[in-house]
Amino acid sequence: MAHEIWGNEMVYVGAMPWHGLGTELQDNPTADEIIARLNLSEVEKRKLFTYNQHGNPIPVDGKFAVVRTQDNIVVGVVGEEFQNLQDADIIRTMDELRQADLCKFETAGLLREGSRFFVMMAVPNNLLRLRTPNGKEDIVCQYLAVSHGHDGSLAFEFSP
């Protein structure tokens, strides 16, 4: 399975992930610490153009390029209804859960050439202790995954 991490744009707490990428952060990092370590950029929707045989631009009706403003990388093509979400804003919003001691940041990063963003938060006091058929105990940790696709292929989602 491919990891799809864009460059080395990932942060993690604890053990290095299986793919060996990312920057390690200390336990319970803040939103500002995560934002400082990732190559995040504001994104904006820009009118999309094609060119006729004479090289003159022709607007493409109803289609927009989603562009990272920092480096002008196009991360998707979307329709008129698409609403931009900024990665840093998502991290700051999730930081409210961290400040209330409900969750802790565990990983965050960019996937697929920066077209997708994710945050994984551990729910520290919500462990399930399951008894397996052979009598052993299996501990299941609870997580909250937050993701968004700048290319219009993934809605803003919260998943337990």
C-alpha positions as CSV (number, residue, x, y, z in Angstrom):
1,M,0.0,0.0,0.0
2,A,1.4,3.4,-1.0
3,H,1.5,6.1,1.7
4,E,0.6,9.0,-0.6
5,I,2.3,11.5,1.7
6,W,3.3,14.6,-0.3
7,G,7.1,15.0,0.0
8,N,7.8,14.8,3.8
9,E,4.7,16.9,4.7
10,M,3.6,15.0,7.8
11,V,4.1,15.3,11.6
12,Y,3.6,12.6,14.2
13,V,3.9,12.0,17.9
14,G,5.5,8.9,19.3
15,A,6.9,6.1,17.2
16,M,7.9,6.7,13.6
17,P,5.2,5.7,11.2
18,W,5.7,2.6,9.0
19,H,6.7,4.6,5.9
20,G,9.5,6.4,7.7
21,L,8.4,9.9,6.8
22,G,7.5,13.0,8.8
23,T,8.7,15.2,11.6
24,E,8.5,14.0,15.2
25,L,6.7,16.3,17.6
26,Q,6.7,16.1,21.4
27,D,3.6,14.8,23.2
28,N,0.5,16.9,23.0
29,P,1.7,19.5,20.4
30,T,-0.3,22.7,19.9
31,A,-1.9,23.9,16.7
32,D,0.9,26.4,16.2
33,E,3.6,23.7,16.6
34,I,1.9,21.6,13.9
35,I,1.4,24.5,11.5
36,A,5.0,25.6,11.9
37,R,6.3,22.1,10.9
38,L,4.1,21.6,7.8
39,N,4.4,23.3,4.5
40,L,0.9,24.6,4.5
41,S,-0.4,27.2,2.2
42,E,-3.6,29.1,1.8
43,V,-5.6,27.8,-1.2
44,E,-7.8,29.8,-3.4
45,K,-10.2,29.2,-6.3
46,R,-9.0,30.7,-9.6
47,K,-10.8,30.9,-12.9
48,L,-9.7,28.2,-15.3
49,F,-8.7,29.0,-18.9
50,T,-7.9,27.2,-22.0
51,Y,-6.5,28.6,-25.3
52,N,-7.7,28.8,-28.8
53,Q,-5.6,28.1,-31.9
54,H,-4.3,31.7,-31.8
55,G,-3.1,31.5,-28.2
56,N,-5.9,33.6,-26.9
57,P,-7.3,32.6,-23.5
58,I,-10.8,31.2,-23.3
59,P,-12.5,30.9,-19.8
60,V,-13.8,27.4,-19.0
61,D,-17.3,27.9,-17.8
62,G,-18.1,26.6,-14.3
63,K,-14.6,25.2,-13.6
64,F,-12.0,26.6,-11.3
65,A,-8.4,25.7,-10.4
66,V,-7.7,25.3,-6.6
67,V,-4.2,26.8,-6.2
68,R,-1.8,26.9,-3.3
69,T,-1.0,30.7,-3.1
70,Q,2.4,30.1,-1.6
71,D,3.8,28.3,-4.7
72,N,1.1,28.4,-7.4
73,I,0.7,24.6,-7.4
74,V,-2.7,23.5,-8.7
75,V,-4.1,21.0,-6.3
76,G,-7.5,20.4,-8.0
77,V,-10.1,21.5,-10.5
78,V,-13.6,22.1,-9.0
79,G,-17.0,23.5,-9.8
80,E,-18.6,26.8,-8.8
81,E,-20.1,25.4,-5.6
82,F,-16.8,24.2,-4.1
83,Q,-15.9,26.0,-0.9
84,N,-12.2,26.4,0.1
85,L,-11.2,25.3,3.6
86,Q,-7.8,26.3,4.9
87,D,-5.7,23.5,6.5
88,A,-4.4,25.9,9.2
89,D,-7.9,26.8,10.1
90,I,-8.9,23.2,10.5
91,I,-5.9,22.6,12.8
92,R,-6.7,25.6,14.9
93,T,-10.4,24.5,15.2
94,M,-9.3,21.0,16.3
95,D,-6.9,22.6,18.8
96,E,-10.0,23.6,20.9
97,L,-10.5,19.8,21.6
98,R,-6.9,19.6,22.7
99,Q,-7.2,22.6,25.0
100,A,-10.3,21.0,26.5
101,D,-8.3,17.8,27.2
102,L,-10.7,15.8,24.9
103,C,-8.2,14.8,22.2
104,K,-4.5,15.0,21.4
105,F,-2.9,15.6,18.0
106,E,-1.2,12.4,16.9
107,T,-0.5,12.9,13.1
108,A,-1.3,15.5,10.5
109,G,-0.2,16.0,6.9
110,L,-0.7,16.5,3.2
111,L,-1.4,13.7,0.7
112,R,-1.5,13.4,-3.1
113,E,0.6,16.4,-4.1
114,G,-1.1,18.6,-1.4
115,S,-4.6,18.0,-2.7
116,R,-5.7,16.3,0.6
117,F,-5.2,17.2,4.2
118,F,-5.6,15.1,7.3
119,V,-5.4,15.3,11.1
120,M,-5.6,12.3,13.4
121,M,-6.3,12.9,17.1
122,A,-6.2,10.4,19.9
123,V,-9.0,10.3,22.4
124,P,-6.8,9.6,25.5
125,N,-9.3,8.5,28.1
126,N,-11.5,6.4,25.8
127,L,-10.0,2.9,25.6
128,L,-12.0,-0.2,24.8
129,R,-10.9,-3.4,26.6
130,L,-12.1,-6.3,24.6
131,R,-11.8,-10.0,25.6
132,T,-10.9,-12.1,22.6
133,P,-12.2,-15.7,22.1
134,N,-8.9,-17.1,23.3
135,G,-9.3,-15.2,26.6
136,K,-6.7,-12.5,25.9
137,E,-7.4,-8.8,26.3
138,D,-7.3,-6.6,23.3
139,I,-7.0,-2.8,23.9
140,V,-8.6,-0.6,21.2
141,C,-7.7,3.1,21.2
142,Q,-10.2,5.6,20.0
143,Y,-9.2,8.2,17.4
144,L,-10.9,11.1,15.6
145,A,-9.8,11.5,12.0
146,V,-10.4,14.8,10.2
147,S,-9.8,15.1,6.5
148,H,-10.5,17.4,3.5
149,G,-9.9,17.3,-0.2
150,H,-8.8,20.6,-1.9
151,D,-9.5,18.8,-5.3
152,G,-13.2,18.4,-4.5
153,S,-12.9,14.6,-4.2
154,L,-13.3,14.4,-0.5
155,A,-15.7,16.3,1.7
156,F,-14.7,17.8,5.0
157,E,-15.1,14.8,7.2
158,F,-14.9,13.9,10.9
159,S,-14.6,10.1,11.4
160,P,-14.3,8.2,14.7
